[in-house]
Amino acid sequence: MHPAVAFFVLMAFLAFGEFVSVKTKAIIPSILIFLIFLLVSVWSGILPTNVIDLAGFSDSLTEVIMVVIVVNMGSSISVDFLKKQWRTVVIGVGAIIGIGVVIIPVGSLIYDWDTAVVAAPPIAGGFVAAFEMSKAALAKGLPHYSTIALLLLALQEFPVYFILPTLLKKETLRRLEGFRKGEYKALVKEEEKEKKRLIPPIPSKYMDTSTYLFLLGIIGAFAVVSSTFSGYIFNAIGISFKISPTIFALLYGVIGGEIGLIERKSLQAANTFGFFVVASLVGVMGGLINSSVDEILALIVPLVVLIGLGIIGMALGGIIVGRILKVNWQLSFAIALNCLVGFPVNFLLTMEAINVLAKTDEEKDYLSDTLIPTMLVGGFTTVTLGSVLFAGILSNFL
């Protein structure tokens, strides 16, 4: 097979997955459709087993792309914005802690320690956490557990479409009732003041695609060096532990965005974000190609159980913390469920509830200004921040 043919076949699978996802209003995730087409094609012999590498999505490219994406994720986070939504941040952290508290002991009891450890971070977040745990499992000669991490990524969204809309509608109705009675007021939007940068911006005439990628890359390289150095430090004191490059990449990305070392959302500004997301998805999910039909079918029930445990954990953690912070349980649980979806699904489901229930433009504006930021920050906290840190820590315990 010619590499160009392999590339276009994989893109066709992704495009069809997006089509199905849009038609079903995201109830069927595009990633699941892509995975089904990929595995069936390889298992049946239509596509070669090296189709991922043949199309140009090698393991090395995936490693590079994941680090750069995490730096870019960090740079997009405004610390001031998170401060304003501090309750949401704390509830999101509580949800992740709840996942760990439930999945690790109960999952270990039902299955085994490695299964529980490898499952918790992907359930707490998105593809970065799944990639981190898959990579850690493969590095330790545990391909079976790599398969668990990647399959969780493909299946974990399903329950959300049956739970989250109900929670969002109840919260929307509660807010609307208060707004209509005059208990809640529309937000007065303040003009955003441009923050002073510690590092002056590079003149726009020099900021082309290569410059954006250079700045992201140099921060990513520094993150990798820092990770390696952390391993030396821990080994020197007799502890077999290393802080993951993704943790440093996230941290340095946040700092870089705050001080002006890199522009916020640099990949988007460089017009390369779409390709990086596609490449990361293909590269990560390609790790399942070597799994057999029997192995994947045998994992369906355990995966359902693990996702169920995860939902129980995030509900307990989120609702308990929300109660302490005087946030109603429906909203707390909705924030916690961002662990399984994040942006853009959380945004789309929230907008759907608003459009269905709000009767006037004023009501829509009020809900959009108050409820949407809460859900977006919930996604940042769980998928972008918490799950990366969670995976970076737990990857050392396989």
Steps between C-alpha positions, in 0.01 A plus 500: 500500500629843408537735802266755338228234466544398866473864606184569302331178619557600863369851429191345339435300818533817710278704267227235508527489878444876516199464267341235725576705811332810356198302375450339842562830684824355642325205665728270297856634537699543180797331665298179546403489132862557398614221731243251369591567137872483575490174694257323266711601197823376657352181647343409166825559313370794294760726657855401602584487870753781454243737344550762774877521448452478123273805507768698682366484857796331664551455874769770492266750335229420755745561787593841358142599429370404844760714677431798273123464542532500879717814490236660279226391742688659788554826311124532437418502873449841655579492871271801557210319334556195721510722810152636423366143474690365799202299630475320166874425511475353851196289404689368195797406719261331743355295214846377396586410858169314523589299189830396654344419837237273343671344197839415648386301808176358355648437154801327658266280701286404198783471246860587592720793599634574151151503347377749760806725470497507120123569486470791742677780305325443163163506678606823673588667171566471130746365249813644667434295814420190291820547299706543817368179656522306172862608456586410860340155462687427177830619651457244778408217266129505580322535162172365640473800732584736216194362320283571805610865510431556131165321493383707795570808293268373227214386725487733798283772346186287455352526853535879501241546226240334722592678826638847427207643296258430788730668753554803275127542437423492873774757571382716209141493627617590851692800371218608271252491785724723709568731205130539423426582865776759505717302745781472244623795295661506158874541513644837417781425259821685566748576230793266530821683579800374317742353747852636511749249365828430671650418160419742215323345200697408192406731210219346297704503179728233653219287641444233237422130541863401558545762774191386689613137476855592604377671818267211583774251421766662714265501800411137428869408480563673832212298648657174382840600644334594829325162513827315444672710766220427750563129445867545587410689818253238622735214411780669693292476817401141428151559357404358161286791383498760224277801446338460160600733213131585456482644853795728429360580153168608654669705772744671264217563253296680766804706606597572140151626419484715813836674454470534122775257402253334265171621361184347638367224273813510287404193295178670398689817408742290293204335322632156601268410789269287287782291361656452844169376641451261206856371525474448876171313463627271224831439677344423837219276376741319268634330810196270491587348163701220658210401727302191401123474458472264796704732723283802425170311535616358832563853628153643429345397833801609711503836319129556570560417867800735520312786336210439741739514795649818359158667476422401858837640613467831315141538624600442862807723482330780308176503699672484841732788412209690343296460817785644706519796259118537501458402135193288422559134422372513140753766401779333698433166329482673159840663562642163607377330180734724300755231583339283233440756228650848527487749214319516258240250623447682831446825309259344249287327766485819708396707197234243417347532847508880477345514153222258595399665829577873465211698350658842446835636384556644847457156657735345245761767563474456877540123480779521242692746718465296819459130422728456198815639673438262790487197271802613298709547814381158617643357179828691540539380858431133435608422144771761448653537844399225742517194275847590369634535853313187612644292213849639553494381860326163458715398201777436753294242690441239228 
